[in-house]
Amino acid sequence: MKIDLNADIGEGFGHYKMGDDEALMDIITSANIACGFHAGDPVIMDRTIRLAAARGIDIGAHVGFPDMLGFGRRVIQADPAELARYVVYQLGALEGLARAAGCQVTHMSFHGALGNMAAADDALAEPLIQAIAEFDSKLIISVSTNTAIERAALRHGLRCATAFLADRAYDDEGALVSRKLKGAVIEDKDAVLQRVIELLREGSIRSINGKTLPMPVKQILVHGDTPGAVALARSIREAIEDAGGSVEPVARLVQAGPGHA
C-alpha cells in the first residue's frame, strides 16, 4: 500500500505559533497550508511553502471561513456565491506565494465549519467546487467519502483523494462527528493507531457507534494543532511502514484523469 501522510499546518499568526510544523514536515508527505482566513498570514504562508518544497512535500491550500478568532470552526451564514469568492481568494493567495517560490500547489481541502457545511449541502458545495474548477482544474480535492464536496468535484471533472482523519470520530454514515459532541476528537494515541492499523489491514474503520465503514483512502490526515501531533504522525508513519506500506505525496497517487485514484 502507498498512502499520503498529510497534515494541516501553517496555522499560526504573526508571532503566535500553532503546532511544531518543522518537525511534522520531517514526517509527512503533503501539507494543507492555511491561507490567511482561519489562520496564517503571508509571512507564515511563504515560510511554510518553502520549507515544504525543500522536503519534497506536496503543497495544498487549506481554505476556510474568515474567522481568526474562532479558528474557522464557527458557522458563518453567507451567500454561496460570496463564499465561492472567499475560496478563490485564498487559493490565489497561496498560489501567488508558491509561484514566487518556484513551487506548485497540487491540492486543496476545506477547513472547519466551511468544510462541514459544504460536505453536507449540495447547494453550497456546487458553487464552491465550480469556483475551484474555474481557478485550476488540475487541483486535487481532498475529500471525505460520500459527501456533497466529493459529488460536486466528480461532476466538474476534478480529481479526488479520499482522506481519513485519524484523530476524528465518524458517524454511522461516514460523516465527521461534530466537535461539540463528546468523543469527536480522539486524544488517545493508542486508539488512533489502532484505527490506522485497522484501516490498513481491513480497508475499513469503525464509526463512533461501532459500525464498520469501508473507507478506500489515499490520505491519512493528522491535525497539526492536536497536542502530540508530531509523535502521533511519527507513529502513524511507522505503522504504515511496519504493515509493508510506504508514504508518498498525494500528487503521485492520484491518476491524471478525473475521479478517484
N, C-alpha and C positions, 0 to 999 in steps of 0.2 A: 504493500500500500504506500502510495505517495500522498501526502497531505500538507496543506499550508498551515503553518502555525502563525496566527495573526493576533495583533493587539491594538487596542485604541491608545494612542499616545499623543504627545504634544498638547496636553490638556492643562498646562499652567496658564499664567497670565502675568506679564511684566516680571516682577521679582518673585512672584508666587509660583512655587513648583508643585506639580501633582505627579507623583509616581517617579520611579527611577527609570526613565526612558533609555538611557545609555546602556544600563545593564540588561534591560529587556531586549535591546537590539542586538545583543550578542547571542540571543536565543531564537528569536522569531524569524520568519521568512517574509512576512508582509506586514505593513503598518497602515492603520487608519489614522490619519492626522487631522486633528481638529482645525477647522478653517476660520476661526475668529468669531463665531457666533455664540456657541455654548461654552467655548474655551479657546485658548490660543490667541496669538497676536502675530503680526508679520515677522518679528524677530524670531519668535519661537518656531513658527512655521518654517522659516528659512533654515534655521539651525537643524531642525528635525529632518527636513528633506535631505540636507547634505550628509548628515550622519547616517541616515538610512541608505542613501545611494552609495556611500563609501563601503557599506557592508553587503551590498548586493541585495538589499531588501526592497521588495515592491512597494511603491508609494501609492497610497489611496487617500481619497478625500472623505472625511467624516463630517457629514453635514447635519445641522440641527436647527432648532429654534434660536432666535436672537435673545438668549436668556442666560447671561453670565451668572447672575445671582442664583438662579435655580439650576445651573449646570445643564440646561436644556431638558430637564426632566419634568418641567411643568407644562401643562397644556396651554397653548395659545390659540385662540379661535381667530382665524383669518381666512380671507378668500383664497381658495386653492390656487387661483392664478397668481396671487401675490406670493404665496408660499413657493410656487414654482420659480419665481424670480429670485427668492432668497436662496434657493438651491443653486441656481446658475451663478449667482454672485459668489457663493462660497467655492464652487468648482473653479470659477475663473480666477479667484484669488490664489488658490493652491497651484493651479496650472501656470499662472504667471510666474510665481516664485520658482516652481520646478523648472520651467523653461530657462529662466535666468541662471539656474544652477546646472544646466545641461542635462536635466532629468526628464522623465516621462511619468505622468500619472496613469496608472494601469487600471485602477478600480475605484469604486466608491461604496459607501454604506451610509445608511441613515442612523442618526443618533437619537437615543432617548425617546421623549414624548412624540416627536415628529415621526420617528420610525414606527413606534407602536400604533399611532393613528393611521399612518399610510398602510401599514400591514393589514389593518382590519377594515379598510374602506376603499373600495374600488374607485369611487368617485374622487377621492383625494389622490390615490396612487397614480391614476391615469395622467393628470396634467404634470405631476412631478416627474414621472418617467418619460413622458413626451419631451419635457424640457431637457432632460439629460440626453436623450437620443439626439435632439437638435444640437446640443452643445458638442457632444463627442460620441458617436455611435459605436466607437471601439471600446468604450469603458466597460469593464466587467462589473456587474451589480452583485454585491454580497447580500444574500437573502436568507431568510428562514424559509422552511418548506411550507407549501400550501398557504401562501399569503397573497394579498392583493398586489403587493410590490412585485412578486415573482410573476404573477399572471400578466401584469402590465408590461414588465420587461420582455417577456416572451412575445407578447403581441407586437411590440415595437422592434423585434429582432435583435434585442440586446442579449449578450451572454450573461449567464448567471453562475455564481458559485455559492452553493448551499453551505451555510456556516452553522456550526454547533457552538453555542455559548456554554463553555464548560462549567462556569460557576453560576449559571442561572437555571431555575426550575422551569419546566414546561407543563402546560395543562394537558388534558386528555386529547385535545385537538391539535396539539403540536405548537401552540402559541406560547409565548413567554408569559409566565405568571407575573402579575403586577407587583412592582416593588413595594406597594402599600401592604401586601399580604405577607404573613409570616411564612418563612421558608423560600421566598422568591429568590434570594441571593444565598448561595451555598457557600458557607465560610469554612467548612471542614475540608482541609486539603485532601485527606484520605478519601472522603466521599466524592470529591471532584475527580480524583484519579480513578476511582472505581468506575465512574460514569464513562470516562475516556476509554478505559480498558474494555468495558462492555461494548462501547461503540466500535472499537477497532476489531473486536472478536466477532460480534454478532451483527454489526451494521444497524444497531437499534439502541435506544435508550429507554428509560422508564420515566413516565410522567410523575408529577407530584403525588398522584393517587395510585401509582404502581402499574399503570397501563403500559404495555410495550409499544413503542413508537418506532417504526422503521425510519431511518434517517441516513440516506446516502449523501455524505458530505464531502466537500473539498477543502473546507477550512475548519479549524478549531480556534475559537476566539478566547482570549484572556483579556479581561478589563485591566488596563494599566493602573487605574486608581484603586483597585482592590488591595487591601492590606496583604502583604506577602505575595504580590503578583509575580515578582521575579522568581522566587523559589517555586511557585506553582507552575510557571511557564517552563522552568527547567525540568521539573518532574514530569510534566506532560510530554515534553520532547523526549525524555529518557524512556517513558512508557511507549511512545511510538516506535522508537528505535529498538527497544527490547522486544517488541512484538514483530520485529522484522521489517518495519516500515521505514520511511525516510521523509524528511520535510523538504518541501520545495515551494518557491514563490508561486502565488496563485496564477500569475500570467502563464506559467509553464504548464499548468494543469488543466486550463480551460481551452477547449477547442477553438479553432479560428472562426467557425460559423456561429449563427445564433443558437440559443438554447443552452442546455447544461452540458458539462464535460462528460 
